[in-house]
Amino acid sequence: MFQIKWARFNKKLIWSSRHFPGNVEIQSQTDGETDVLAAYSGVAIWDTDPVTTKHERLYVTVTTNKDWIPTMGFVIGTLLKRKTKTLLVATNDDDEQKGKLFFYYLPILKEDVSPDLTIFDDEWQPFTNFGNRIVIATLNEDIYSDLIVTAPTSKWLDLPEVGHVHLFINSKSDPFFTSKSTIIRGLPIAHSFFGWNAEQLEDIDGDGVKDFLVAALKVSEDDFRGGVYVFLGGEEKVLRYLTYYEIIQPSEDLPNDPTGFGFFLSQKVGKDREGYYYMIMSRVFSGEVDFYKIIPQRRIKVSVVIDPDQVTVDESKNFVTFDFVSSLFLKTEQIFVVKISFRSIQKPLDATIKLSFKDSSNYHSFSDEYPLETYATKRRITSRGEHKYMVYLQRSYEPLSSEWILQAEITLNEPKTETGTNKLIPVFHEIFYRKISLEKKYRRRECTEGYTVILINKPIWFQNMDKTTIFRFRLSNCKELLTHLIIDAGLSMPCKITISNAEMVPTMNSHPFAFTQIRSTVRAVYNKPTQYESFEFNVEALCQQDLGERSNLGIRLSIKSFFPYNQKRFKFVATAKYAHEFTIETKRLPVITKHICRGFQGEEIIEFNVELLFGGEDYDNELLLSAVLFFHDSVDMKVDSIHIKSNDCGVIPVDDLSQKPANQVTQKFRIQKSENVKKVRLSISFTVLMKYFKDFHTNFKIEPLLGDESPYELKSIVVNEIKYHATFSVKYCKHEWLILIFSALGLCILVTCVCIFIYHKVPSKMIDENRDVTYIVDNTSRCIAY
């Protein structure tokens, strides 16, 4: 529970708290009425026609609805060239905390209080306190209002809480603002909080465009007094490359302690009698303010713009030349223009202009017929104006880099005096750097970033062995043209390091890492240029034994090419272990014999009771084992499932059951046991589906699975290789005997019936009824018949 002020305007409500959540439940102390309000990003509006204002103190219960995250800042002003005001709210209103801008056109006449315009970008950094300060300002020469939005806790160059500022330029048409912005920064100093405040001020350089200030808590590593950066407004193309003009700091007489300088910035002081404005800058930690008098002074302004700064080119053409005359007669392709503008020129000046590509190599050239590192020219500048230099693309034999850095060195001198003095008087000198991005027509779609390095193995450092630890890396290059790669490898232990690759050239040891935990380093050079490809290299480390507590071996890589802006750093870890010295012995068991009914088709369980004996010390619980069942190709058998259990240890199956090849079934598993357990009994049951017609047998064995990266050898840990046998004998079962008996009885009955039939039917058909019968009587008989 916490308390918050609120103001009621007739029926609708605007919350003034910057950290008010979205969904709330309000209980009034006076009348006991309860209203449930859904506040959008901390802003709830119930009316646009305020009549009376009533202040009360309410108890507010905050819900845990994560869809609403506290509002960071807001501003109300004339923004979109409208006669009425616009309410602009900044919030971190998403799970990724990247920030959003909501625009509400006042007065709000609709019932739905949803924003009229929302701006966000997935490419923004998270956790930057986006919108900590919002300023409606005029940054260029038009009459449209622009936006300054600060993000004081963003990272830059891997430094925390450096901060940056978004400049949103009015597009002059609906939608007036998009997520496209120009980002400006101060100095790269950790915890400087650049952008913790900002304010616009009057024109200080006499160009007719207002300028602005950005406060930071630190402007150097050793100075904690803070400072305010001064930025000069100008044309939009100038704002895209804007850098600070100067830094205002408190008096040097103050102690070198945090002052909170710039927490409050205001120009609402008015003018003095001479017509000059004043700026108030507070030192909030000491409770004091400083007044600064603004005296506009005209200064020479020079700007360098690349138009366009992103171009698409044919990858087969890659020589660049600043071609002014001869390019008119050559068939070249113009890819971009260098525009140099001069302003506030009050008298004639001699200009020396030097153009080149920073860190160019043999595949970056600026001449049609011969390499030209730098193009230089002299001009007489008499008034403000713009000078254009065409850049053309020529054919070559080398691929293009995806990003070029243009270096333009411009010097303005006063002309030689009439007295004949040869000494030049410089009035302006500055070096400008501009980036040009080249997109290839035939660029691979999957390439979305520069280059990266991944670890393709799982290195293990055995603390109790003098064994080399191997880190295997793959550098994949999707974008940049890399050449003369310098690879520095550093380890957190005193080790002998080598980088082994046929194309690597070992060099002297180096110390590129500013970390106390780096104990040993080595450097190597990869000379072959690469682009859109990858290569592998190994870092081998032979470290001294460490019998203390386990501590992973960390390796850091620093890789840079000929171009310094391509430098990257990576960190990887090798798992620390003690070398395991153990053996596995399998106890031999008798052959399993099972009798199966002939022709039976169904489910059968094959169970093997295995006994494993573990010797030695330090068994590796991460060792992968396999239970493999073999059977003949002629056997129509399918394994449905396998169950491995033990009362002596834990059994963890790994992956699913595999039946490849067709006559082999494999189940991977791990045994998790304590060191004092030396005997493990495993019960392994296979549930099989098959049809039996003849006798057959199967083989079963358990063996460790040792890959290429395994620290063990099969012969060193397996004492004996035992295969278990199961024989299946096909026999007649009871129902089969009954069938045979009844079949025999039936056959006997059938034979008997056939015999009876033959006895009664067949002889009667063989006697002739009409034939005479003759009786022969011998002499002793009383009669003789004839």
Sequence and secondary structure as in RCSB ss.txt:
>XXXX:A:sequence
MFQIKWARFNKKLIWSSRHFPGNVEIQSQTDGETDVLAAYSGVAIWDTDPVTTKHERLYVTVTTNKDWIPTMGFV
IGTLLKRKTKTLLVATNDDDEQKGKLFFYYLPILKEDVSPDLTIFDDEWQPFTNFGNRIVIATLNEDIYSDLIVT
APTSKWLDLPEVGHVHLFINSKSDPFFTSKSTIIRGLPIAHSFFGWNAEQLEDIDGDGVKDFLVAALKVSEDDFR
GGVYVFLGGEEKVLRYLTYYEIIQPSEDLPNDPTGFGFFLSQKVGKDREGYYYMIMSRVFSGEVDFYKIIPQRRI
KVSVVIDPDQVTVDESKNFVTFDFVSSLFLKTEQIFVVKISFRSIQKPLDATIKLSFKDSSNYHSFSDEYPLETY
ATKRRITSRGEHKYMVYLQRSYEPLSSEWILQAEITLNEPKTETGTNKLIPVFHEIFYRKISLEKKYRRRECTEG
YTVILINKPIWFQNMDKTTIFRFRLSNCKELLTHLIIDAGLSMPCKITISNAEMVPTMNSHPFAFTQIRSTVRAV
YNKPTQYESFEFNVEALCQQDLGERSNLGIRLSIKSFFPYNQKRFKFVATAKYAHEFTIETKRLPVITKHICRGF
QGEEIIEFNVELLFGGEDYDNELLLSAVLFFHDSVDMKVDSIHIKSNDCGVIPVDDLSQKPANQVTQKFRIQKSE
NVKKVRLSISFTVLMKYFKDFHTNFKIEPLLGDESPYELKSIVVNEIKYHATFSVKYCKHEWLILIFSALGLCIL
VTCVCIFIYHKVPSKMIDENRDVTYIVDNTSRCIAY
>XXXX:A:secstr
 EEEEEEEETTEEE   TT  SEEEEE SSS  EEEEE BTTB    SS   EEEEEEEEEE   TT   EEEEE
EE  SS SS EEEEEE  STT   EEEEEESS  SS    SEEE  TTS SSS TTSSEEEE  SSSSS EEEEE
ETT  BTTBTT  EEEEE   SSSS   S  EEE     TT  TTSEEEEE  SSSSSS EEEEEES SSSS  S
 EEEEE    HHHHTT    EEE   TTS SS   EEEEEE TT B TTS EEEEEEETTTTEEEEEEE      
EEEEEEESSEEEE TTEEEEEE SSGGGGS  EEEEEEEEEEE   S EEEEEEEEETT  TT    SSS  SEE
EEEEEE SSEEEEEEEEEEE SS   SEEEEEEEEEEEE   TT     EEEEEEEEEEEEEEEETT  TT  SS
EEEEE S  EEETTS   EEEEEEEEESS  B SEEEEEEESS EEEEEE TTEEE         TT  EEEEEE
E S BSSEEEEEEEEEEE    SS   EEEEEEEE SSGGG EEEEEEEEEE   EEEEEE     EEEEEETT 
EEEEEEEEEEEEEEEEE   TT  EEEEEEE TTS EEEEEEEEE SSSEEEEEEEEE  STTEEEEEEEEE  T
T  EEEEEEEEEEEEE SS EEEEEEEEE   TT S  HHHHBS    EEEEEEEE  HHHHHHHHHHHHHHHHH
HHHHHHHHHHHTGGGG  TTS       TTSS    
